[in-house]
Amino acid sequence: MTTDLRICTWNIHKGFSQFNRRMVIHELRDRLRYLSSDLVFLQEVQGQHHGHALRHADWPIEPQYEFLADEMWPATAYGRNAVYDHGHHGNAILSRHPISQTDNHDMSAHRFEQRGLLHCVIEPVPGRRVHALCVHLGLTARGRAQQYAMLAEHVNSTIPAAEALIVAGDFNDWHNRAEGQWADALGLQEAHSLFHGRPARSYPAAFPLLRLDRIYVRGLDVGEVKLHAGRPWSRISDHAALTARLSLTAS
């Protein structure tokens, strides 16, 4: 028996359009509903911001991840990474399947960038666990090299090799060094690369040039990968959304 698992990863730019011109959290929710993924990996999710709530009359009362999930994704997890006087932001995972375990790990390479690894465990098929890791890596190559080492250590020490694994998010890796530094050693495959030879150009969303956003998998088959760029996606975030259809074979 094979179970399909539709996933999406998207850096949502804290609910604002490129250059912070417009607050677009309501449009963003509509776009996520349109994609109708089973599992959603989000980066730059605003957990709280007192200033935005005062300036925008329709700013959601609840944290962004709860507002976006609403009744479509009953299970949610949020990893608070960057904390400041007026609020905080981080990564989030929305799931149609129950989340049985949630952990958030500090992956900051230096004190100027607060980064985290959100690790959730879901069970889309009875008795089969899928590990979902949502990441947003740093802006410097040296910092990312340290974070790849942290990722490898986390996967090797906490995730059994026989259990399915998805690592998705914004890798900020425009030089495409992830495979050599990390993915190959762990037996991970990048979903878009399986069909097109390289990760997708996902930034900026209006005219994508840089290959920043990725979906890595192990223990799952990749049936389809799509990049959602241009209008209307580029009106919502500076990153394009990336989706994939994965298949999990029940043992």
Phi and psi in degrees as a GROMACS rama.xvg file:
@    title "Ramachandran Plot"
@    xaxis  label "Phi"
@    yaxis  label "Psi"
@TYPE xy
-114.911  134.407  THR-2
-115.515  125.966  THR-3
-81.9771  142.966  ASP-4
-131.174  108.262  LEU-5
-90.2797  126.828  ARG-6
-127.328  159.381  ILE-7
-140.455  140.557  CYS-8
-124.964  139.216  THR-9
-158.044  126.87  TRP-10
-84.7371  111.975  ASN-11
-95.4733  6.15663  ILE-12
54.893  36.4571  HIS-13
60.747  24.8062  LYS-14
82.1134  18.886  GLY-15
-124.882  151.186  PHE-16
-72.5208  174.521  SER-17
-55.9009  138.634  GLN-18
64.3366  16.1777  PHE-19
59.0755  33.2243  ASN-20
-71.7971  -37.6411  ARG-21
-137.714  149.21  ARG-22
-83.8104  121.515  MET-23
-126.171  21.038  VAL-24
-61.4505  -32.414  ILE-25
-71.7272  -41.7112  HIS-26
-64.5656  -36.7427  GLU-27
-62.5165  -42.5227  LEU-28
-61.4415  -40.8754  ARG-29
-62.0163  -41.3133  ASP-30
-65.8284  -40.6271  ARG-31
-64.0395  -39.5174  LEU-32
-65.6165  -36.3738  ARG-33
-61.261  -41.3899  TYR-34
-69.0885  -33.2385  LEU-35
53.7793  45.2094  SER-36
-76.2846  156.605  SER-37
-80.4484  -31.2777  ASP-38
-138.15  125.361  LEU-39
-120.703  127.057  VAL-40
-106.497  119.444  PHE-41
-121.039  140.727  LEU-42
-120.878  158.361  GLN-43
55.1439  53.7002  GLU-44
-95.0918  125.408  VAL-45
-81.986  111.347  GLN-46
-78.417  -34.3624  GLY-47
-161.324  141.52  GLN-48
-156.628  107.303  HIS-49
-66.9946  -35.9474  HIS-50
-66.8284  -44.3743  GLY-51
-62.5622  -39.8091  HIS-52
-62.2921  -32.2609  ALA-53
-79.4926  -33.3275  LEU-54
-84.9558  -24.9778  ARG-55
-117.663  116.727  HIS-56
-62.9963  -31.2196  ALA-57
-101.015  19.2167  ASP-58
-64.4062  131.378  TRP-59
-59.0132  142.791  PRO-60
-70.4418  -41.2214  ILE-61
-83.4605  164.768  GLU-62
-57.4685  152.649  PRO-63
-55.8803  -41.1159  GLN-64
-64.8362  -33.9631  TYR-65
-72.5155  -39.8116  GLU-66
-61.9059  -43.7258  PHE-67
-69.1647  -36.5168  LEU-68
-70.4053  -43.9424  ALA-69
44.3337  -125.952  ASP-70
-99.9673  0.263359  GLU-71
-85.0199  -35.0073  MET-72
-121.944  93.9809  TRP-73
-67.4914  -21.0221  PRO-74
-109.934  129.806  ALA-75
-136.29  154.987  THR-76
-144.26  144.13  ALA-77
-134.117  133.736  TYR-78
-112.283  107.79  GLY-79
-78.4924  119.584  ARG-80
-114.149  -57.0342  ASN-81
-96.923  119.148  ALA-82
-118.011  133.688  VAL-83
-141.865  176.191  TYR-84
-58.4478  -37.4172  ASP-85
-98.4308  3.74549  HIS-86
160.595  -154.249  GLY-87
-163.373  158.346  HIS-88
-145.351  167.542  HIS-89
-177.575  -148.978  GLY-90
-104.919  158.459  ASN-91
-145.78  153.184  ALA-92
-127.798  130.101  ILE-93
-113.21  135.99  LEU-94
-140.85  139.611  SER-95
-78.0215  -21.0788  ARG-96
-97.046  153.52  HIS-97
-59.8873  142.009  PRO-98
-99.3946  115.386  ILE-99
-92.2116  -14.907  SER-100
-153.728  138.054  GLN-101
-138.886  130.768  THR-102
-140.832  142.371  ASP-103
-122.31  127.382  ASN-104
-118.51  136.33  HIS-105
-69.9606  125.652  ASP-106
-122.945  23.9726  MET-107
-67.7942  128.626  SER-108
-85.3553  -22.3446  ALA-109
-158.094  171.608  HIS-110
-76.2186  -8.96369  ARG-111
-87.6929  -13.8299  PHE-112
-133.843  117.38  GLU-113
-92.7938  114.102  GLN-114
-125.43  152.109  ARG-115
-141.261  163.346  GLY-116
-118.352  112.973  LEU-117
-95.2937  119.187  LEU-118
-117.075  116.494  HIS-119
-119.74  152.289  CYS-120
-119.095  124.366  VAL-121
-118.951  164.323  ILE-122
-134.27  80.1287  GLU-123
-69.8002  -23.8686  PRO-124
-123.853  133.651  VAL-125
-52.4287  126.092  PRO-126
86.2387  -4.50376  GLY-127
-116.562  121.021  ARG-128
-98.1275  141.161  ARG-129
-121.802  125.327  VAL-130
-90.8699  126.033  HIS-131
-116.111  117.277  ALA-132
-114.451  120.401  LEU-133
-106.87  126.058  CYS-134
-132.577  156.194  VAL-135
-142.78  101.859  HIS-136
-84.6416  169.925  LEU-137
-75.2994  174.884  GLY-138
-90.0215  -14.8257  LEU-139
-105.116  145.793  THR-140
-61.7319  -39.8689  ALA-141
-63.8503  -42.9543  ARG-142
-63.9473  -41.087  GLY-143
-65.6567  -37.0838  ARG-144
-59.917  -40.8673  ALA-145
-65.2255  -39.1452  GLN-146
-70.8843  -33.6562  GLN-147
-62.9217  -38.1652  TYR-148
-64.97  -40.6189  ALA-149
-62.9237  -42.7858  MET-150
-60.7521  -46.14  LEU-151
-61.3456  -42.6311  ALA-152
-63.1153  -42.664  GLU-153
-64.0826  -47.0038  HIS-154
-63.333  -46.6758  VAL-155
-65.2773  -31.8542  ASN-156
-92.8267  -18.0089  SER-157
-123.518  -15.6473  THR-158
-117.931  115.01  ILE-159
-58.7221  142.147  PRO-160
-61.7243  -25.6946  ALA-161
-82.7792  -7.8563  ALA-162
-98.2261  142.971  GLU-163
-66.1668  147.112  ALA-164
-140.004  134.873  LEU-165
-126.712  128.148  ILE-166
-121.764  115.91  VAL-167
-137.046  152.662  ALA-168
152.7  -161.07  GLY-169
-98.6716  109.103  ASP-170
-92.3335  -10.6416  PHE-171
49.4337  32.3621  ASN-172
-110.917  67.6214  ASP-173
-70.0688  -15.8615  TRP-174
-87.8687  -1.6737  HIS-175
56.294  53.6513  ASN-176
-99.1001  -0.14845  ARG-177
-61.9009  -42.3908  ALA-178
-60.4265  -49.8353  GLU-179
-69.7979  -33.1306  GLY-180
-87.5812  -17.7895  GLN-181
-154.286  -54.4458  TRP-182
-65.6367  -44.5389  ALA-183
-59.3023  -41.6251  ASP-184
-65.7792  -25.5212  ALA-185
-99.1568  2.0406  LEU-186
72.7377  27.5297  GLY-187
-93.1641  145.906  LEU-188
-119.161  138.282  GLN-189
-87.3364  126.251  GLU-190
-59.8054  -49.1  ALA-191
-65.3651  -35.1307  HIS-192
-65.2212  -29.3738  SER-193
-61.1331  -32.0997  LEU-194
-100.022  -29.3201  PHE-195
-125.54  2.08748  HIS-196
86.6503  -20.8157  GLY-197
-147.352  159.491  ARG-198
-59.3377  159.355  PRO-199
-72.5608  146.821  ALA-200
-78.275  114.372  ARG-201
-124.22  -0.407522  SER-202
-143.194  136.819  TYR-203
-75.1895  155.726  PRO-204
-61.9669  -29.1923  ALA-205
-69.1939  -37.1039  ALA-206
-149.639  81.1625  PHE-207
-63.9086  128.805  PRO-208
-122.897  -37.7968  LEU-209
-100.413  143.277  LEU-210
-95.7575  85.1313  ARG-211
-104.267  -37.2151  LEU-212
-100.003  134.893  ASP-213
-137.416  158.958  ARG-214
-132.703  112.555  ILE-215
-105.797  140.509  TYR-216
-135.934  155.121  VAL-217
-147.476  132.197  ARG-218
79.5007  14.0269  GLY-219
-136.389  148.659  LEU-220
-92.4411  141.178  ASP-221
-100.455  119.242  VAL-222
-101.34  -23.4579  GLY-223
-164.193  144.263  GLU-224
-138.318  135.009  VAL-225
-135.237  140.895  LYS-226
-104.061  133.132  LEU-227
-112.949  92.1463  HIS-228
-123.583  176.112  ALA-229
70.8752  -171.105  GLY-230
-69.4312  143.693  ARG-231
-87.6874  -0.442941  PRO-232
-62.1632  -38.6529  TRP-233
-71.1177  -13.7661  SER-234
-80.948  -9.86992  ARG-235
-104.971  -44.4486  ILE-236
-142.575  160.306  SER-237
-78.1154  -12.0398  ASP-238
-103.077  144.786  HIS-239
-77.1249  154.112  ALA-240
-85.9858  147.78  ALA-241
-126.288  129.045  LEU-242
-124.538  157.059  THR-243
-150.228  149.803  ALA-244
-107.261  116.978  ARG-245
-110.732  154.05  LEU-246
-123.321  131.731  SER-247
-114.438  121.105  LEU-248
-93.4916  121.672  THR-249
-68.1181  137.578  ALA-250
